[in-house]
Structure formats: C-alpha cells, structure tokens
Amino acid sequence: MNKSKPKQLNFSVTKAVKANARERLGSPPPSHPLPTIKDKIVARPKHKETLADLLDTQSSDQ
C-alpha cells in the first residue's frame, strides 16, 4: 500500500491577520457569558412585596 500525501494547507488571509494581531496585541480578554433566561428569572423576586411588608419596612426605616 502506498502512503497518501498529507493534504496541503491553503493560505488564509484572515487567519494570518488574526495571528499577527495576537502577536502584537496579545490574545483578547475572555468574554463574559450572557445570562441565560433561567438566570434572569432567578435574579428577580418571584412575588411582589405586599402592602403590609412595604409598610413594615417603611416604619422600621424611620
């Protein structure tokens, strides 16, 4: 059996420009993941405060 030749890689301008930028500036900082819908729901209170709770906190603040 004959060994097949390794596939020749094509030159990509985009990859070359990005590699050059990484050498000069360094790698970009890691991005922050966007919060998922579940995270947004957990962050919000499930129920609104009742009038009694609002009056209670208002009287304790004064």
Secondary structure, 3 states (H helix, E strand, C coil): CCCCCCCCCCCCHHHHHHHHHHHHHCCCCCCCCCCCHHHHHHHCCCCCCCHHHHHHHHHHHC
